Amino acid sequence: MLVMKAKDLLFEGSISSAYGIRSISWWLARVLLIEQRILDELSSSLFDLLQVSMGETLRHFGSLEQVTSYWGDELGNEEAADIVSTVHSEAGIMEQTYGRVDSCRLHLESAEVASGIQLSLTGVLGYRTVHQVEPKQQRLLVVERSSSDTGGTSSTMSPGIKTHDSTTAKNDWHEISEASDIHMTPVLLETNEKSEIGAQGNQNVAPLGAAPLKAVQQAVILARCLLIEISSRHDELQRWDMAPFIETIDSQPSSFFTLRCFCDLLRIRWEKTRTRTKQRALEMMEKLVEGLHNSLPGVAQRIPFCYVANIPTIPALRKEHGELLISCGLMGEAITIFESLELWDNLIYCYCLLEKRAAAVQLIKKRLSEMPNDPRLWLSKYGICLLFLVENGVHWVMLQMMIAVMTKAIEVSNNKSARAKRSLARSAYNRGDYETSKIMWEAALALNSLYPDGWFALGSAALKARDVDKALVGFTKAVQFDPENGEAWNNIACLHMIRKRSEEAFIAFNEALKFKRDSWQMWAQYSHVALDVGNVHKALEAVRMVLNITSGKATGKEIDADILERIMIEIEEQISRRPFKPPSVSDDTSLTTHNDSINNSEQRIAVGRSRETEQLVELLGKILQQIVKRVSRADIWGLYARWQKLKGDLAMCSEALLKQVRSYQYTIIAYVTQ
């Protein structure tokens, strides 16, 4: 608030006074971003303020010319470029915090260019484990630097600030690394030598890493890890995509304290997902938490690049430590951490895993007697009620108690607990009260519009309540926050189909099928919409995808004869509309020439349409041939006969019609028999 007030006072004065301290917008953006990190949930109000302040910062310091004109001769060599790179890196971190992938990528690319590096991935033979005999391909980050870049530590830091020596860090991690047979960084073979010796005792291996990188370049590389985190699926492959960036920083001879801690945290998050390195990740986490708790190094050593490195607050880091302890089965230590942080939900979870539910209930009662107006405690009590429902089945009395607990949480929070309203919304949805669920989701999103999956849940509740307009708003917001949400795109398309908006539905289905290509039901709906907009080829491709997906598990239900009938009619109409005009006869030579040119143009168009129609006929034939091998139905044989007639094969047409008649006869006999 003080920074915002100072900024307002400056801009109330003369233009020159504001011009003289333009960096205040940058500091305001940093303060707001730190405030967002402290909060448990994303804040839409902070996001709006960050957009304004970071936008002003980029307008003032977004290019090399702007930075040079502002500070002039006060800057040393390469300092202006480092400032530009830092500004764009911090802007990218801000966008990453709110899940804005495209904006984050653009800012990080600008930071990469400003820092004088170009990043790319390659493969090099090397050893990942101690006992590995044959070298395997290892992914390696290639850092290409501009000719003006001299490397070394960034010169933008004051002389009193020292870098963190990685040699010391490697000695600290040496004992930890011995607990696992997985190398911290892969041991690579030299590119000009071949070796048949294993990693142990090999004389032809080269250490990972090249010339030292500047601190700002290291920050850009680590920021790229965050971009990978929000732009790809959260699976094992995602961490391996981040690994080359982490290993590049690990191989650096020196780094600033904050960058080193951030790199270690990224490695911990990666290695805790692997069975062979989970123990090492736990030991590294303990070292990291202990190091951040120490008073050394001081503030002057910690603050450089703390705004670029997205390190969580110490309580958030300790919570992550506790969750890692739970995954390793160390419940006692985790309970101690959660108690000290007053994380009641996590504490209840630990007690439930230990089957000590009575202790969890007693703890909540004790805390409520001391702090009756703490909404978090009421929410924890709701968690216990929910656990009872899961274990013992739905009970009307317990449902009423849960509603009362959530209502109390909203009351003690002065109607400001978005989490309590979300819980009420979910409870109403689960018991079938969709209208109440929709209202509560609207109230919760009015308090915090950036909650993940909140808009999708609102759309689902509104759809169940038959509020098409509100459902469309909810799903549209959901894809704005997560463009890769295939279910939301599919729901948008279906809502547009209900509204008879085929063009909008066609666009939405195109997006949905990028992420849900294995859903034959979605392809079937897409075929209808494609035909509605006149795209027969897309409709046929969709029908073929349905057949390919259901191949080997077909029941006949996936074959839609109605869409095939519509496609057949459309193709027959195209064939019947083939234009044919005889050449004009005239005594006027100029008129004859003009008519000839028009006729030639029309004939070229007709030939193009004829070829397109022939392609559609061929594609339809392949689909029908695939279907008749799978099922024998009268409607399908009728379509097959019409296709043979289009091809001019009357003998095959007659045979298909005969099979259609026999199919009808079989159906009548089966009906009479029943």
Protein Blocks (a to p, Z undefined) as FASTA:
>chain_A
ZZmmmmmmmmmmcfklmmmmmmlmmmmmmmmmmmmmmpmbdcfklmmmmmmmmmmmmmmm
mpfklmmmmnmmmpcehklmmmmmmmmmmmmmmmmmnopaklmmmmmmmmmmmnopacdd
ddddddfbfklmbdcddddddddddfklggjjdfkbcfklccddfklmmmmmmmmmmmpc
cdfbdcdddfkbccfbdfehpakbcceddddddfklmmmmmmmmmmmmmmpccdfklmmm
mmmmmmmmmmpmbdcfklmmmmmmmmmmmmmmpmklmmmmmmmmmmmmmmmmpmbdcfkl
mmgoklmpccddfklmmmmmmmmmmmnopaklmmmmmmmnopaklmmmmmmmnopaklmm
mmmmmmmmmmmmbmklmmmmmmmmmmmmmmnopafklmmmmmmmmmmmmmmnoopafklm
mmmmmmmmmnopamlmmmmmmmmmmmmmmbghklmmmmmmmmmnopaklmmmmmmmmmmm
mmmlmklmmmmmmmmmmnopaklmmmmmmmmmmmmmmbmklmmmmmmmmmmnopaklmmm
mmmmmmmmmgoiaghlmpcfklmmmmmmmmmmmmmmpccddddddfblklmmmmmmmmmm
mmmmmmmmmmmmmmmmmmmmmmmmmmmmmpccfklmmmmmmmmmmnopaklmmmmmmmmm
mmmmmmmmmmmmZZ
